[in-house]
Amino acid sequence: MPRHPLFVGAPALIVVDIQRGVAGDADRVGIRHMEGWEERIAKAEEIVSAARAARAPVVFLQEVHRRSGIDLGRELDGSEGLHCLEDDEATELWPSLRPLPTEALIVKRRYSGFMGTDLEIVLRGLGVSTLVLIGGLTDVCVHYTFVDAHQRDYHVRVVEDCVVGSSVARHEAALDAMEYLQAGARRTTREVVEAFASLPFSSSSVASGAAR
C-alpha cells in the first residue's frame, strides 16, 4: 500500500496521558515506564509548541479513576497496580503539558481515548482527519487510541520518539503493530515539528513569507 503524507487534511495533536505518575516509583503509582521518559517530555513540549504555533488543535487525554474503583473494570487483571485515582498527585497532568483554556481535555476511564468519552464529537467538530499521537503508554493507551481512531477512518500518526512504553520490548512491538495498520504511521519528532511549521497558519510559515 502507498505511504500517505504525514498530514492528510487537517491535523490535530493528541496528548495521551502525560501525567505526573510517569516520574513516580512504579510500586507507588501502579505502572512501570521504560527509561527515557525525561527526554520524551522535552520532545512533547516541543511538539505541543509547534502545534500551537501552527494553530492546529491540541487535545489532551487524562486517565482518571474513581477512588471507589467502580470504573477500573479489568485493568488490574494484568501487570498494572492501582493507578490514576482521582485527586492523587500522580494522576495530574504534567505541569508543562496542560491544556490552554481554548483546548479540550478529555477525561477517560479506559485505555482508549474514544471509549465512553466525547473525543469523537470534539474531533468531528474540529474538522480534522489526521491524528498525531504522543504520550503513553505506547503499548496501552496510545495503541488502543490508535486502533480506535484507525477503525473510525482517521489517518493516525504515532511519534515514535515521543511515546513511552511499559518496557522497551512492548514499546517496539506496539509501534510495529501500529505501522502494520497504517503504512507510514511511525514518525519522528523532527518530522512532525517540521510538518506543523509548514502549515499555512504556522508562525514559522508566516515569518518565512514575510522574509521573502
Backbone bond lengths (Angstrom), bond angles and torsions (degrees), N, CA, C in turn:
res aa  C-N    CA-C-N  psi(-1)  N-CA   C-N-CA  omega(-1)  CA-C   N-CA-C  phi
1 M - - - 1.464 - - 1.529 109.51 -
2 P 1.359 118.15 146.08 1.464 120.55 179.37 1.514 111.59 -68.17
3 R 1.316 116.01 147.81 1.453 121.96 175.96 1.518 108.74 -85.02
4 H 1.333 117.41 123.50 1.458 121.58 -178.57 1.527 110.45 -77.05
5 P 1.341 117.14 162.54 1.467 119.76 172.19 1.528 110.20 -59.78
6 L 1.310 116.43 164.16 1.464 119.34 -179.80 1.522 110.28 -59.50
7 F 1.316 117.03 -51.50 1.462 121.33 175.85 1.520 108.73 -104.32
8 V 1.325 116.34 125.35 1.458 121.82 170.71 1.519 105.86 -112.20
9 G 1.321 117.06 109.23 1.450 119.47 -172.10 1.527 110.57 73.34
10 A 1.315 116.09 -156.11 1.467 121.16 -176.03 1.530 110.93 -80.20
11 P 1.347 117.61 134.30 1.461 120.48 -179.98 1.523 113.10 -97.59
12 A 1.326 114.67 159.53 1.462 122.23 167.85 1.520 107.74 -134.94
13 L 1.315 116.19 143.97 1.462 121.78 175.98 1.520 108.66 -94.87
14 I 1.338 116.29 127.62 1.460 121.95 179.24 1.530 107.98 -111.02
15 V 1.319 116.28 115.02 1.468 122.41 -179.30 1.523 107.37 -96.48
16 V 1.332 115.76 107.03 1.468 120.92 -170.21 1.523 111.26 -94.75
17 D 1.309 116.78 107.76 1.473 123.59 166.13 1.530 114.20 51.65
18 I 1.320 117.69 46.08 1.467 118.32 173.37 1.523 106.59 -87.03
19 Q 1.328 114.63 90.77 1.452 123.07 -171.71 1.529 110.67 -116.16
20 R 1.307 116.33 164.50 1.466 120.88 -172.96 1.523 112.75 -64.16
21 G 1.309 117.50 -20.72 1.457 120.83 179.95 1.514 114.08 -63.00
22 V 1.351 117.67 -17.33 1.458 120.33 179.54 1.528 110.66 -60.94
23 A 1.326 116.60 -26.25 1.463 120.68 -178.59 1.526 112.45 -96.79
24 G 1.328 117.50 0.58 1.461 121.02 -175.34 1.514 113.62 -91.13
25 D 1.306 115.22 164.58 1.457 121.78 174.99 1.531 109.08 -65.44
26 A 1.324 116.37 131.77 1.467 120.90 -174.80 1.523 112.28 -58.93
27 D 1.324 117.41 -36.80 1.458 119.85 -179.67 1.525 111.45 -68.57
28 R 1.328 116.43 -25.32 1.466 120.24 -179.52 1.520 111.76 -87.95
29 V 1.336 117.35 -42.05 1.470 120.20 -176.27 1.517 112.81 -91.19
30 G 1.323 118.02 -10.58 1.458 121.10 173.09 1.511 116.51 88.81
31 I 1.344 118.28 -4.64 1.463 121.79 -177.17 1.520 109.24 -137.03
32 R 1.324 115.69 135.49 1.465 120.64 175.95 1.524 110.23 -93.44
33 H 1.324 114.81 143.67 1.461 121.32 177.47 1.522 109.05 -124.22
34 M 1.310 116.10 143.32 1.456 119.10 175.52 1.529 109.38 -68.96
35 E 1.304 116.72 163.38 1.455 120.69 -179.97 1.527 110.70 -69.48
36 G 1.319 114.57 158.99 1.453 119.95 176.97 1.516 114.48 100.13
37 W 1.342 117.82 7.20 1.460 119.37 -176.21 1.530 111.90 -66.06
38 E 1.341 117.59 -29.34 1.469 119.17 -179.55 1.533 110.84 -61.31
39 E 1.326 116.01 -44.78 1.464 120.22 178.20 1.523 111.08 -62.58
40 R 1.315 116.72 -37.00 1.461 120.39 -178.85 1.523 112.09 -71.90
41 I 1.331 117.77 -30.71 1.465 120.72 173.38 1.521 109.51 -61.52
42 A 1.317 116.93 -45.85 1.472 120.93 179.40 1.526 111.11 -61.12
43 K 1.321 117.19 -40.88 1.462 120.53 178.46 1.526 110.61 -66.70
44 A 1.330 116.87 -37.76 1.469 120.43 178.16 1.521 110.62 -62.69
45 E 1.328 116.70 -41.54 1.458 120.06 177.38 1.527 110.90 -60.97
46 E 1.322 116.28 -39.86 1.465 120.90 179.16 1.527 111.33 -65.08
47 I 1.326 116.59 -43.16 1.463 120.38 -178.28 1.524 111.08 -69.27
48 V 1.322 117.48 -41.57 1.464 120.06 178.10 1.527 110.05 -61.44
49 S 1.318 117.21 -42.61 1.465 120.72 178.07 1.527 111.09 -61.50
50 A 1.337 116.04 -40.83 1.464 120.21 -179.99 1.527 111.17 -65.72
51 A 1.336 116.98 -41.67 1.463 120.15 178.98 1.522 110.90 -64.32
52 R 1.329 116.38 -42.89 1.468 119.53 179.65 1.530 110.92 -65.11
53 A 1.333 116.95 -39.43 1.466 120.12 178.40 1.518 111.22 -63.20
54 A 1.338 116.15 -29.00 1.462 121.39 179.55 1.528 112.43 -88.37
55 R 1.326 116.17 0.59 1.470 122.34 -176.67 1.523 111.79 59.96
56 A 1.328 115.97 29.79 1.471 120.74 175.68 1.530 108.89 -86.94
57 P 1.315 118.36 144.91 1.461 120.25 179.17 1.525 111.59 -62.39
58 V 1.334 115.10 140.10 1.460 121.96 173.84 1.522 106.94 -121.45
59 V 1.331 115.97 124.31 1.462 122.08 -178.62 1.519 108.27 -118.94
60 F 1.323 116.67 129.29 1.459 122.24 -178.60 1.524 110.00 -104.16
61 L 1.330 115.47 133.60 1.461 121.61 173.71 1.527 108.56 -107.43
62 Q 1.321 115.94 143.77 1.466 121.57 179.39 1.528 109.16 -142.03
63 E 1.334 115.44 121.02 1.463 119.23 177.11 1.521 109.30 -83.55
64 V 1.320 116.21 124.25 1.463 122.29 -179.00 1.523 108.58 -138.97
65 H 1.335 116.21 132.51 1.463 120.94 177.17 1.526 110.80 -120.21
66 R 1.315 115.27 143.29 1.466 120.51 176.42 1.529 109.61 -64.54
67 R 1.312 115.13 146.18 1.467 119.40 -176.37 1.534 111.97 -65.53
68 S 1.324 116.42 -21.86 1.467 119.60 177.59 1.520 112.10 -69.93
69 G 1.339 116.48 -20.50 1.458 121.03 -179.41 1.510 114.95 82.58
70 I 1.324 118.00 6.50 1.467 119.28 -174.48 1.525 112.73 -68.76
71 D 1.346 117.51 -18.77 1.460 118.90 -178.87 1.526 112.79 -107.78
72 L 1.333 117.88 13.83 1.466 120.07 178.73 1.518 112.70 -78.18
73 G 1.303 117.15 -24.78 1.462 120.05 179.01 1.519 112.21 55.24
74 R 1.338 115.95 -128.68 1.467 121.91 -176.96 1.530 112.51 -94.50
75 E 1.342 117.76 12.99 1.466 119.79 -173.33 1.528 114.06 -66.24
76 L 1.316 117.92 -16.92 1.458 119.89 -179.77 1.529 112.04 -100.28
77 D 1.336 116.49 8.18 1.461 120.00 -179.05 1.521 112.73 -79.47
78 G 1.329 117.58 -17.35 1.456 121.32 -177.94 1.515 111.61 -102.85
79 S 1.321 116.20 -131.56 1.462 121.72 -174.81 1.522 113.63 -91.03
80 E 1.323 117.98 -12.15 1.460 120.45 -176.80 1.519 111.83 -81.12
81 G 1.334 114.84 141.99 1.454 121.00 171.87 1.517 109.91 -92.39
82 L 1.313 116.19 -172.48 1.460 120.95 178.65 1.528 108.99 -60.62
83 H 1.337 116.82 128.74 1.463 119.50 -171.85 1.520 111.58 -150.76
84 C 1.321 114.81 158.59 1.471 123.38 172.41 1.526 113.37 55.97
85 L 1.342 116.32 42.58 1.456 119.54 177.68 1.520 110.40 -79.08
86 E 1.338 116.04 142.97 1.456 120.56 -178.94 1.529 110.13 -59.13
87 D 1.317 114.98 143.13 1.462 124.61 178.59 1.529 114.01 74.46
88 D 1.332 118.71 -0.93 1.457 120.12 173.85 1.531 109.20 -80.28
89 E 1.316 116.93 142.72 1.454 120.79 178.49 1.527 111.20 -59.45
90 A 1.337 116.71 -37.69 1.465 120.51 -178.54 1.524 112.47 -64.63
91 T 1.320 117.48 -20.47 1.463 121.56 -177.80 1.526 111.60 -84.07
92 E 1.316 117.58 -18.59 1.455 121.14 -178.94 1.530 110.75 -63.62
93 L 1.320 116.20 149.63 1.457 120.14 173.70 1.523 109.80 -64.81
94 W 1.334 115.56 151.48 1.456 120.82 177.84 1.534 108.55 -57.31
95 P 1.326 118.59 135.21 1.473 120.93 -172.40 1.520 115.60 -53.00
96 S 1.323 117.66 -38.00 1.474 120.66 -177.72 1.518 113.01 -89.51
97 L 1.327 117.21 1.17 1.467 121.01 -177.28 1.526 109.62 -130.17
98 R 1.308 113.60 69.81 1.461 121.03 -179.40 1.523 109.09 -128.28
99 P 1.345 116.66 151.79 1.473 118.83 -175.09 1.520 113.02 -69.10
100 L 1.323 115.32 145.14 1.448 121.62 168.34 1.531 108.49 -72.59
101 P 1.328 118.07 164.22 1.472 119.41 179.73 1.526 114.13 -56.06
102 T 1.327 116.98 -26.08 1.467 120.94 -178.52 1.524 112.82 -89.61
103 E 1.330 118.18 -2.60 1.466 121.88 -175.87 1.524 110.90 -105.02
104 A 1.327 115.36 154.64 1.462 121.08 -175.02 1.522 111.75 -88.84
105 L 1.327 115.43 139.58 1.455 123.16 170.22 1.521 107.69 -116.87
106 I 1.332 116.00 122.19 1.461 121.64 179.64 1.525 108.16 -109.50
107 V 1.329 116.48 113.60 1.465 121.12 175.75 1.518 108.14 -88.36
108 K 1.325 116.61 129.52 1.460 120.38 -176.01 1.531 110.69 -125.56
109 R 1.309 115.10 155.05 1.466 121.89 179.79 1.521 111.88 -108.60
110 R 1.317 116.51 -5.51 1.454 121.25 -178.45 1.524 108.60 -129.88
111 Y 1.323 116.46 175.84 1.458 120.65 -177.06 1.522 112.18 -64.30
112 S 1.307 117.58 -47.21 1.456 120.89 -178.25 1.517 111.18 -72.77
113 G 1.334 115.66 137.64 1.456 119.68 175.93 1.513 113.59 -68.78
114 F 1.321 117.48 -13.94 1.461 121.48 -177.84 1.527 112.96 -91.23
115 M 1.315 117.80 -26.56 1.463 119.87 -170.58 1.533 111.42 -74.82
116 G 1.332 115.53 115.47 1.457 121.11 175.72 1.517 114.08 72.75
117 T 1.349 117.70 18.13 1.462 120.88 179.51 1.528 110.04 -124.84
118 D 1.336 115.17 177.28 1.466 119.36 176.53 1.524 111.39 -102.00
119 L 1.336 117.34 24.76 1.458 120.33 -179.26 1.523 112.21 -56.65
120 E 1.319 117.03 -45.42 1.466 118.89 -177.77 1.525 111.33 -64.70
121 I 1.326 117.02 -37.49 1.464 119.98 177.57 1.529 109.94 -62.26
122 V 1.330 116.32 -42.88 1.469 120.90 179.01 1.524 110.59 -62.74
123 L 1.335 116.70 -45.82 1.469 120.18 -178.32 1.516 111.67 -64.97
124 R 1.333 117.09 -40.50 1.465 119.97 178.34 1.524 109.79 -64.24
125 G 1.326 116.34 -39.50 1.456 119.82 178.41 1.511 112.50 -64.72
126 L 1.327 116.72 -33.23 1.459 121.35 178.77 1.524 112.15 -77.30
127 G 1.329 116.59 -17.13 1.462 120.62 177.95 1.517 113.99 70.93
128 V 1.335 117.23 33.07 1.468 120.39 -178.37 1.524 110.45 -96.42
129 S 1.320 115.58 157.69 1.463 120.16 178.40 1.520 113.27 -129.90
130 T 1.343 118.16 -13.38 1.459 122.20 175.59 1.517 109.49 -119.62
131 L 1.325 116.06 129.09 1.461 121.84 177.95 1.519 109.16 -109.95
132 V 1.318 116.66 130.09 1.462 122.81 177.48 1.524 107.38 -109.28
133 L 1.337 116.80 118.93 1.455 121.70 -174.41 1.519 111.72 -103.34
134 I 1.340 116.14 131.79 1.453 123.04 169.89 1.527 107.93 -133.07
135 G 1.335 117.07 160.92 1.465 119.39 175.98 1.509 113.48 119.84
136 G 1.316 116.50 -139.65 1.459 119.50 -175.63 1.526 112.09 -159.79
137 L 1.281 114.92 171.69 1.456 126.74 -15.24 1.524 109.92 -79.63
138 T 1.321 115.79 144.29 1.462 119.95 -178.91 1.520 111.66 -51.94
139 D 1.338 115.59 -45.20 1.463 121.54 -173.57 1.519 113.70 -87.49
140 V 1.329 117.30 -0.91 1.468 119.08 -178.02 1.537 108.97 -125.09
141 C 1.327 117.92 -92.09 1.459 120.04 -171.83 1.527 113.58 -66.99
142 V 1.337 117.17 -37.15 1.467 118.99 177.01 1.531 109.75 -65.48
143 H 1.325 116.04 -47.49 1.469 120.68 -178.25 1.531 111.04 -62.12
144 Y 1.332 117.10 -46.69 1.463 120.18 -177.53 1.530 110.82 -65.13
145 T 1.335 116.81 -39.95 1.459 120.22 178.16 1.520 110.54 -66.00
146 F 1.324 116.43 -40.91 1.473 121.44 177.10 1.526 110.30 -58.03
147 V 1.318 116.75 -49.69 1.466 120.79 -176.88 1.523 110.72 -61.74
148 D 1.331 117.47 -44.71 1.463 119.75 179.95 1.521 111.23 -65.70
149 A 1.331 117.72 -36.33 1.465 120.50 176.33 1.527 110.55 -66.54
150 H 1.328 116.19 -41.86 1.462 121.68 178.30 1.526 110.65 -58.63
151 Q 1.300 116.24 -43.27 1.469 120.89 -178.11 1.526 112.00 -73.03
152 R 1.321 116.67 -13.24 1.465 121.42 173.84 1.530 111.04 -98.10
153 D 1.334 115.96 10.96 1.460 123.46 174.14 1.528 114.89 70.83
154 Y 1.331 116.97 24.05 1.461 119.32 169.38 1.524 109.48 -80.84
155 H 1.315 116.18 150.56 1.454 120.56 164.63 1.525 105.90 -80.02
156 V 1.338 117.00 130.42 1.464 119.62 -174.15 1.517 109.60 -126.72
157 R 1.327 115.52 134.97 1.457 122.25 176.67 1.529 108.40 -123.21
158 V 1.310 117.20 137.93 1.457 122.24 175.77 1.525 107.75 -116.19
159 V 1.315 116.89 127.92 1.467 121.34 -177.11 1.526 107.10 -85.45
160 E 1.326 115.84 101.41 1.459 120.96 -166.47 1.521 114.24 -65.11
161 D 1.332 118.28 -24.64 1.464 120.05 177.73 1.525 111.65 -100.33
162 C 1.334 116.83 13.19 1.463 122.01 177.20 1.522 111.22 -131.74
163 V 1.324 116.25 24.97 1.460 122.87 170.18 1.525 107.47 -128.54
164 V 1.313 116.24 150.48 1.465 120.97 -177.97 1.521 108.97 -128.32
165 G 1.332 116.27 134.55 1.454 121.30 -177.73 1.520 112.96 -102.44
166 S 1.314 115.36 177.08 1.467 120.15 177.11 1.523 110.85 -74.57
167 S 1.326 116.51 -21.13 1.466 123.14 172.44 1.525 106.72 -157.53
168 V 1.314 116.27 162.85 1.465 119.83 179.32 1.525 110.40 -62.57
169 A 1.327 116.87 -42.10 1.467 120.51 -178.20 1.526 111.20 -62.73
170 R 1.330 117.06 -45.80 1.460 119.55 -179.64 1.526 111.51 -70.70
171 H 1.314 117.08 -34.29 1.462 122.25 174.89 1.530 110.55 -57.76
172 E 1.331 116.12 -50.40 1.464 120.57 -178.78 1.522 111.72 -66.48
173 A 1.324 116.61 -39.10 1.469 120.17 179.85 1.529 110.58 -64.00
174 A 1.336 116.79 -40.92 1.459 120.25 -179.85 1.524 111.32 -67.30
175 L 1.328 116.57 -41.60 1.466 119.49 176.90 1.524 110.90 -60.09
176 D 1.327 116.12 -42.09 1.462 120.75 178.77 1.525 110.83 -63.03
177 A 1.331 116.54 -40.02 1.467 120.62 179.74 1.525 111.34 -65.89
178 M 1.326 117.19 -38.07 1.464 120.36 179.03 1.528 111.12 -69.36
179 E 1.324 116.01 -40.34 1.469 119.94 176.76 1.526 110.69 -62.76
180 Y 1.326 116.91 -33.47 1.464 121.06 177.46 1.533 110.78 -61.37
181 L 1.335 116.49 -37.64 1.460 120.10 -178.75 1.524 112.29 -74.38
182 Q 1.337 117.34 -38.42 1.465 120.69 -179.28 1.526 108.68 -137.99
183 A 1.315 116.05 111.59 1.458 120.31 178.10 1.522 110.12 -60.92
184 G 1.323 116.47 128.82 1.455 120.78 -177.20 1.503 113.94 88.03
185 A 1.344 117.08 10.34 1.463 120.13 179.69 1.519 111.96 -66.99
186 R 1.326 116.74 -36.47 1.466 120.92 -177.44 1.523 110.19 -77.59
187 R 1.317 115.60 119.95 1.461 121.63 -179.18 1.533 109.60 -132.46
188 T 1.316 116.10 167.84 1.460 121.25 -179.12 1.524 110.75 -109.24
189 T 1.323 115.04 162.81 1.468 119.93 176.72 1.517 110.76 -56.17
190 R 1.324 116.79 -45.15 1.465 119.92 -178.77 1.525 111.39 -59.55
191 E 1.335 117.39 -45.19 1.466 120.62 179.64 1.531 111.08 -60.22
192 V 1.320 115.76 -44.08 1.466 120.26 -175.62 1.520 111.05 -69.80
193 V 1.321 117.36 -43.29 1.464 120.59 178.63 1.529 110.19 -61.11
194 E 1.329 116.79 -42.80 1.467 120.22 178.72 1.533 111.46 -65.71
195 A 1.337 116.39 -36.76 1.465 119.59 179.39 1.523 110.80 -66.88
196 F 1.325 117.88 -41.69 1.465 120.24 177.02 1.533 110.13 -64.09
197 A 1.335 116.32 -39.96 1.467 120.09 -178.99 1.528 112.33 -65.08
198 S 1.331 116.48 -23.24 1.468 119.98 -178.68 1.527 113.27 -87.14
199 L 1.325 117.33 -5.91 1.467 119.84 -179.89 1.533 109.91 -68.67
200 P 1.333 117.84 151.43 1.471 121.26 -173.26 1.520 114.62 -57.58
201 F 1.352 117.29 -34.91 1.454 119.29 -175.29 1.521 113.20 -96.95
202 S 1.334 117.21 7.17 1.452 120.08 178.72 1.516 110.33 -65.86
203 S 1.340 116.43 140.65 1.462 119.80 177.34 1.522 110.61 -61.28
204 S 1.362 117.21 -30.23 1.462 120.74 177.84 1.527 110.58 -67.20
205 S 1.345 115.70 -43.03 1.460 119.55 179.47 1.524 111.17 -65.47
206 V 1.334 116.31 -40.96 1.456 120.34 179.60 1.510 110.77 -63.46
207 A 1.346 116.50 -43.87 1.460 120.55 179.93 1.526 110.91 -64.77
208 S 1.342 116.46 -40.25 1.452 120.21 178.73 1.509 111.82 -63.45
209 G 1.348 116.12 -40.78 1.460 120.71 179.09 1.525 111.62 -66.13
210 A 1.333 115.65 -37.65 1.457 119.40 -179.90 1.530 110.27 -67.39
211 A 1.344 114.99 -35.71 1.473 119.38 -179.01 1.520 110.97 -66.74
212 R 1.349 116.66 -34.05 1.461 119.74 -179.99 1.531 110.17 -73.17
